[in-house]
């Protein structure tokens, strides 16, 4: 995920992926803390964000890259 823009919400600094749609219709956003990586779908603000440990996130990204 390449960082395109960022803003603060709920104590986290969120950034929109540069791979997200330019019209805002396919938006994945992320935030990084000392212990975790958080991901949210900004189109559906009724759902909470997903948070996983940094090691788990690295494994997920590796898996997704091979898929």
SEROVEX-655517 format. One record per residue (C-alpha): x, y, z; residue in three letters; residue number from 1. Coordinates in Angstrom, 3 decimals. Layout:
atom east:X	north:Y	up:Z	type:ALA	seq:NUM
...
//
This chain:
atom east:0.000	north:0.000	up:0.000	type:UNK	seq:1
atom east:1.526	north:3.309	up:-1.042	type:UNK	seq:2
atom east:0.618	north:6.302	up:1.100	type:UNK	seq:3
atom east:-1.240	north:8.998	up:-0.819	type:UNK	seq:4
atom east:-2.824	north:11.328	up:1.781	type:UNK	seq:5
atom east:-3.313	north:11.159	up:5.514	type:UNK	seq:6
atom east:-5.633	north:12.464	up:8.234	type:UNK	seq:7
atom east:-6.168	north:11.841	up:11.945	type:UNK	seq:8
atom east:-9.265	north:10.086	up:13.268	type:UNK	seq:9
atom east:-9.839	north:8.240	up:16.523	type:UNK	seq:10
atom east:-6.263	north:8.780	up:17.697	type:UNK	seq:11
atom east:-4.792	north:7.149	up:14.570	type:UNK	seq:12
atom east:-3.222	north:8.741	up:11.506	type:UNK	seq:13
atom east:-4.975	north:7.136	up:8.533	type:UNK	seq:14
atom east:-3.678	north:7.150	up:4.974	type:UNK	seq:15
atom east:-5.490	north:6.330	up:1.760	type:UNK	seq:16
atom east:-3.861	north:3.814	up:-0.514	type:UNK	seq:17
atom east:-2.711	north:5.267	up:-3.832	type:UNK	seq:18
atom east:-4.181	north:2.101	up:-5.363	type:UNK	seq:19
atom east:-7.683	north:3.128	up:-4.255	type:UNK	seq:20
atom east:-10.103	north:4.478	up:-6.838	type:UNK	seq:21
atom east:-9.603	north:8.133	up:-7.752	type:UNK	seq:22
atom east:-13.350	north:8.825	up:-7.381	type:UNK	seq:23
atom east:-13.395	north:7.513	up:-3.811	type:UNK	seq:24
atom east:-15.429	north:4.463	up:-4.763	type:UNK	seq:25
atom east:-12.783	north:1.838	up:-3.939	type:UNK	seq:26
atom east:-11.076	north:3.216	up:-0.880	type:UNK	seq:27
atom east:-8.892	north:1.196	up:1.431	type:UNK	seq:28
atom east:-7.237	north:3.122	up:4.231	type:UNK	seq:29
atom east:-4.586	north:2.100	up:6.722	type:UNK	seq:30
atom east:-2.995	north:3.272	up:9.951	type:UNK	seq:31
atom east:0.153	north:1.989	up:11.611	type:UNK	seq:32
atom east:0.772	north:1.849	up:15.351	type:UNK	seq:33
atom east:3.738	north:0.562	up:17.313	type:UNK	seq:34
atom east:2.136	north:-2.855	up:17.631	type:UNK	seq:35
atom east:-0.336	north:-3.193	up:14.763	type:UNK	seq:36
atom east:-1.486	north:-2.339	up:11.275	type:UNK	seq:37
atom east:-5.101	north:-1.188	up:10.949	type:UNK	seq:38
atom east:-7.153	north:-1.348	up:7.751	type:UNK	seq:39
atom east:-10.599	north:0.077	up:7.042	type:UNK	seq:40
atom east:-13.013	north:0.493	up:4.162	type:UNK	seq:41
atom east:-13.933	north:4.172	up:4.160	type:UNK	seq:42
atom east:-17.070	north:3.486	up:2.097	type:UNK	seq:43
atom east:-18.629	north:1.665	up:5.065	type:UNK	seq:44
atom east:-18.034	north:3.722	up:8.188	type:UNK	seq:45
atom east:-20.506	north:1.601	up:10.186	type:UNK	seq:46
atom east:-17.968	north:-1.222	up:10.421	type:UNK	seq:47
atom east:-14.951	north:-1.119	up:12.721	type:UNK	seq:48
atom east:-11.435	north:-1.221	up:11.351	type:UNK	seq:49
atom east:-9.424	north:-4.452	up:11.236	type:UNK	seq:50
atom east:-6.211	north:-4.538	up:13.266	type:UNK	seq:51
atom east:-3.502	north:-7.163	up:13.101	type:UNK	seq:52
atom east:-0.017	north:-7.454	up:14.503	type:UNK	seq:53
atom east:2.870	north:-6.307	up:12.331	type:UNK	seq:54
atom east:4.144	north:-9.869	up:11.889	type:UNK	seq:55
atom east:0.703	north:-11.126	up:10.856	type:UNK	seq:56
atom east:0.348	north:-8.204	up:8.428	type:UNK	seq:57
atom east:3.692	north:-9.078	up:6.819	type:UNK	seq:58
atom east:2.547	north:-12.680	up:6.344	type:UNK	seq:59
atom east:-0.754	north:-11.515	up:4.839	type:UNK	seq:60
atom east:0.962	north:-9.165	up:2.385	type:UNK	seq:61
atom east:3.382	north:-11.941	up:1.391	type:UNK	seq:62
atom east:0.491	north:-14.323	up:0.812	type:UNK	seq:63
atom east:-1.482	north:-11.753	up:-1.207	type:UNK	seq:64
atom east:1.552	north:-10.977	up:-3.367	type:UNK	seq:65
atom east:1.913	north:-14.655	up:-4.295	type:UNK	seq:66
atom east:-1.836	north:-15.184	up:-4.954	type:UNK	seq:67
//
